[in-house]
Amino acid sequence: MSVLLDRDGVRLVVRGRTLAASGEADFDVAASLAAAGREWLGAQESGGVVCFDLKGVNRASSAAISVMLEWLRCARECGLEVESVRLSEPLARVTSLAGIDRLLPSPARAVEA
């Protein structure tokens, strides 16, 4: 495990090929969280497979969803396949209500709580 960010109660770690975020990802830390994830994604070999795990993000916020969408965009630009996106229950509810769940990789649309 490698810690990419640990700030204001928000933590971003890498476990194998998975970016895992936890804490309350609000607008105060969203830019740092997105940047740390982008940097790691940019260092991965094109054609690789990655996963995003946001099960530890315990509060639904548009900031956390923005970070996830930024990582998805960055992964695509880097030529990476996003195998799965795991969301906490609050994030899963918001993405479903907003229709954003359709943007998640299939079969990873089946969001895990």
Summary of the structure (lengths in Angstrom):
residues: 113
radius of gyration: 12.6
end to end distance: 21.9
largest distance: 34.1
contacts: 355
relative contact order: 0.17
helix: 41%
strand: 30%
